[in-house]
Amino acid sequence: MRLVGLVVAGLIAVGPVLAQDFPGFARQAASGGHAVMEVAQPHPVRLPGVVTTRFELRAGECGPPCPADTERAELSEAGPGIAPGTEAFTALSLFIPRGTTATPGLAVTLARLVQGERVLLALDWREAGLVASGPAVGAEQVVVPASALTQRWHDVLIDQRWSAGADGRLALWVNGQRLIQSAGANAAAATPVRLVHGLSRSPVSAWTARFGARTPTQVVYFAHVRRDADRAAVDIDLRVR
């Protein structure tokens, strides 16, 4: 099914919308087309007909509302989010181009599932590679090593039931391999869970103090950002592997 992107007044909507697909995303980035933009070839594109979004974060940039000591260019899920107890699969593909470097000592969050202000699951770009973290994960885990991270697409699939009870569940696949699986209470009872993706880094002051320079420009591409109760509706691995 082809997705068509639409940008209206800072809200990026994706359609056609499936029953549990994302109704849209609110832009949290600096003004200017460079920060968040939909692209086509010759940019990296995951599959023909699949919307690809490019994020570029430059030193000093942060869209409102901006947390203290933070730079970010992100899209935050609009709409109701996932109600606790709901079973859903979230899929996304990401691509870090060669020449975009990590920031030693400064984690860059590429995607996170949040419940209010609390981060339940995060995918961070660090010197070691792509790292999964958060209370639902337990110990931090490198899911893509730095040596294999850039200049290729990585497909992420999250099987989730956020719950305050024993029926909670989380499984994380990366590039067709299940790397994390947990069960039990993993979220609060009443607050919905939402997806945020793009580039976010903090504390920026720590980088400046350590290196005496401004943070470098970083770029990441996202494609096939989908959610549905049916894995077959969103799992890109079923199409390309």
C-alpha positions in Angstrom: 0.0 0.0 0.0 1.5 3.3 -1.0 1.9 6.1 1.5 1.7 9.7 0.5 3.1 12.5 2.7 1.4 15.8 3.3 2.8 18.7 5.2 0.2 21.2 6.6 0.9 23.8 9.2 3.7 21.9 10.9 1.7 18.6 11.0 3.0 15.8 8.8 0.2 13.4 8.0 0.6 10.1 6.4 -2.2 8.5 4.4 -4.1 6.5 3.7 -4.5 5.7 7.4 -5.0 2.2 8.6 -7.0 1.3 11.7 -4.0 1.6 14.0 -1.6 3.4 11.7 -0.2 6.8 12.8 -2.7 9.7 12.2 0.2 12.1 11.8 3.2 13.7 13.4 3.9 17.1 14.9 7.1 18.7 13.9 9.5 19.6 16.7 12.4 21.1 14.8 14.0 24.4 13.8 12.4 26.4 11.0 13.7 25.8 7.5 13.3 23.0 5.0 16.6 21.3 5.9 15.5 20.1 9.4 12.7 17.7 8.3 11.9 17.0 4.7 10.5 14.2 2.5 12.9 13.1 -0.1 13.2 10.9 -3.2 16.2 9.5 -5.1 19.1 10.2 -5.3 18.6 10.3 -1.6 18.6 6.9 0.1 15.1 5.4 -0.3 14.1 2.2 1.4 11.7 0.9 -1.2 9.9 2.5 -4.2 6.6 4.1 -3.1 7.6 4.2 0.6 7.8 7.7 2.1 11.4 8.6 3.2 12.0 11.5 5.6 15.4 13.2 6.0 16.3 14.8 9.3 19.2 17.2 9.6 20.3 18.6 13.0 22.7 21.5 13.1 24.4 23.1 16.1 22.1 25.3 18.2 18.9 24.1 16.5 15.9 23.0 18.5 12.2 23.3 17.7 9.7 24.4 20.3 9.0 23.3 22.9 12.7 22.9 23.5 14.0 21.0 26.6 17.0 22.6 28.3 20.5 21.9 27.0 19.0 20.0 24.0 19.3 20.1 20.2 16.6 18.3 18.2 14.9 17.8 14.8 12.1 15.4 15.4 8.5 14.3 14.6 6.3 13.5 17.6 3.2 11.3 17.2 0.0 13.3 17.1 -3.4 11.7 18.0 -4.3 9.3 20.8 -1.3 7.1 20.9 -1.4 3.5 22.1 -3.7 2.8 25.0 -2.1 0.6 27.7 -3.2 -3.0 27.2 -3.4 -2.6 23.4 -1.4 -5.1 21.3 0.4 -3.4 18.4 3.5 -3.7 16.1 5.5 -0.6 15.3 7.9 -0.7 12.4 10.5 1.8 11.1 13.6 1.8 8.9 16.5 4.1 9.5 19.7 5.0 7.5 22.7 7.0 8.7 24.7 8.2 5.7 28.5 7.9 5.6 30.2 11.1 6.7 27.7 11.7 9.5 29.7 10.9 12.7 28.7 9.9 16.2 29.3 12.4 19.0 31.5 10.8 21.7 30.0 11.2 25.1 26.8 12.6 23.7 24.0 10.1 23.0 21.8 10.9 20.0 18.3 9.5 20.4 16.9 8.4 17.0 13.6 6.9 18.1 11.8 6.5 21.4 8.4 5.3 22.8 7.3 7.7 25.5 4.5 7.7 28.1 4.1 11.3 29.0 7.6 12.5 29.8 8.8 9.0 30.6 10.9 7.1 28.0 9.9 3.4 27.9 12.1 2.4 25.0 14.8 4.3 23.2 17.1 3.7 20.2 20.3 5.8 20.7 23.2 6.3 18.4 26.4 6.1 20.3 30.0 5.4 19.7 29.3 1.7 20.2 26.5 1.7 17.5 22.8 1.6 17.8 21.8 1.0 21.4 18.4 0.0 22.8 17.7 1.3 26.3 14.9 2.0 28.7 13.1 0.3 31.6 11.3 -2.1 29.3 14.7 -3.4 28.1 16.6 -3.6 31.3 20.3 -3.6 30.6 21.3 -1.5 27.6 22.0 -3.6 24.5 23.9 -2.8 21.3 21.6 -3.9 18.5 23.7 -2.8 15.6 27.5 -2.4 16.1 29.2 0.8 14.9 31.1 -1.1 12.2 27.8 -2.0 10.5 25.7 1.1 11.3 26.3 3.6 8.5 25.4 3.6 4.8 22.8 0.9 5.0 19.1 0.6 6.0 18.2 -1.0 9.3 14.7 -2.4 9.8 13.2 -2.2 13.3 10.1 -4.0 14.5 8.6 -3.6 18.0 6.0 -6.0 19.3 4.4 -4.3 22.3 1.7 -4.5 24.9 2.3 -1.8 27.4 0.7 -2.6 30.7 1.0 -2.1 34.5 0.3 -5.8 35.0 1.8 -9.2 34.3 0.4 -9.2 30.7 2.9 -6.6 29.5 5.1 -7.6 26.6 8.0 -6.2 24.5 10.0 -7.8 21.7 12.4 -6.0 19.5 13.6 -7.2 16.1 16.4 -5.5 14.2 17.1 -6.6 10.6 15.0 -9.7 10.9 16.5 -10.9 14.2 14.8 -10.9 17.5 17.3 -9.4 19.9 15.2 -8.4 23.0 12.2 -10.0 24.6 10.6 -9.3 28.0 7.4 -9.9 29.8 5.6 -8.3 32.8 4.7 -4.8 33.9 6.4 -2.2 31.7 4.3 1.0 31.8 1.8 3.0 33.9 -1.9 2.1 33.7 -3.7 5.1 32.1 -1.3 7.2 29.9 -1.0 6.4 26.2 2.3 5.6 24.6 3.5 7.7 21.6 6.4 7.4 19.1 9.0 10.2 18.6 11.7 9.9 15.9 14.4 12.0 14.3 17.5 13.4 16.0 17.7 14.6 19.6 20.9 15.1 21.6 21.7 16.3 25.1 23.3 17.6 27.3 24.9 19.7 24.6 26.9 21.7 27.2 28.9 18.5 28.0 30.0 18.2 24.4 31.0 21.8 24.3 32.9 21.6 27.6 34.8 18.5 26.5 35.7 19.5 23.0 35.6 23.3 23.0 33.5 23.2 19.8 29.9 23.3 18.7 28.2 20.0 17.9 28.5 18.7 14.4 25.7 18.5 11.8 24.1 15.0 11.8 21.7 13.4 9.3 19.4 10.4 9.5 16.7 9.1 7.2 13.6 7.3 8.3 11.2 5.3 6.1 8.2 2.9 6.5 7.2 4.3 9.9 4.1 2.3 10.6 1.9 0.8 13.3 -0.8 -1.8 13.2 -2.3 -4.7 15.2 -1.3 -7.0 12.4 2.4 -7.7 12.0 2.0 -8.6 8.3 0.7 -5.1 7.6 3.8 -3.3 8.8 6.8 -5.8 8.9 9.0 -4.7 6.0 11.2 -7.8 6.6 8.4 -9.9 5.1 8.9 -7.9 1.8 12.6 -7.6 1.5 14.3 -10.6 3.3 
